[in-house]
Amino acid sequence: MIELGMHTDNWRERSGNLQTAAESAVKHGLSFIEFGTIHGQYFVNGLGYEPSVSLQSNPRALKRYLDGMGLQVSQMDAAFPLMGPEGSTFGVQYIQQAIRFAAEIGCPRIDTTDGAERIAGYSDDDVFRITCENYKQCLSWARDYDIVLNIETHGPYTNHGDFLQRLFTHFDSPHLGLNFDTGNSFIAGNDPLEYLQRFRAYVNHLHVKDVSPELAAAVRGEETGIACSQVAIGGGVNAENIRKCVAYLRETDFHGVLSIECSGTEENIAGSVRYVRGLLDG
């Protein structure tokens, strides 16, 4: 069964908080949310103007709040770049603590990824070797806590099909999967449906993002990821690709959550939910 949710990051650029996002999800009849995590504290979040969750906060209090709202957490986003040397220094401990938190609230997945650019001074083989060591350390925790670590298509390594395939083949683990992002794969210059088809066996969660015509004209093939869609899902140049991807998921009996990522205006959220729900119901 395909479920529909949204990412609380939709409200980050609008200075909304977790409560804002949760209330919007309930208003639009969604059962799932996904939120970013902070390894430590961030003053903007502490002031109430940012929708992520600190890993130092009380997970049981958060679960009590979400249960009261009738919301489940489809995935926690702990996507500090895990590929490369900074992933070794910061990303591994970040994700290990996110795994502990996820287990406390009953969240089955953690989102991970690479950075925005290739790492200067390191060949792809260098990055692959470091990446394998970083994921090895995190996967040992994932197995113990029975959490799936997802890799999101977001940067130059995850949007490079051969690099990504090599990583999945290296581990061949039920605790390593793919969070496929329709907008990032498109903006990187890939065909979203073809990329989804290639990695369908690993996909258990999706970020659904459209792309405005202006943004596509300006950066497609030059950037590898965008934070969220500035237009409602279905209102951009990626709409047809999203339609094809959802149709393919239905054909292949996908069970998982489609998490909407768009700028959190009421118009965008309402339009996005309406469009994606129409694809699921059609």
LINWOBEL-V450078 format. One record per helix or strand of 2 or more residues. SS is the DSSP state (2 for helix, 1 for strand). FROM is the first residue (numbers start at 1). TO is the last residue. Records with the same first field share a line. If there is no record, write none. Layout:
BEGIN
SS->FROM-TO, FROM-TO
END
This chain:
BEGIN
1->2-7, 32-38, 53-54, 72-77, 109-112, 148-152, 176-181, 203-208, 256-260
2->8-11, 18-27, 43-46, 59-69, 85-105, 124-145, 161-171, 182-187, 192-198, 200-202, 213-219, 239-251, 266-281
END
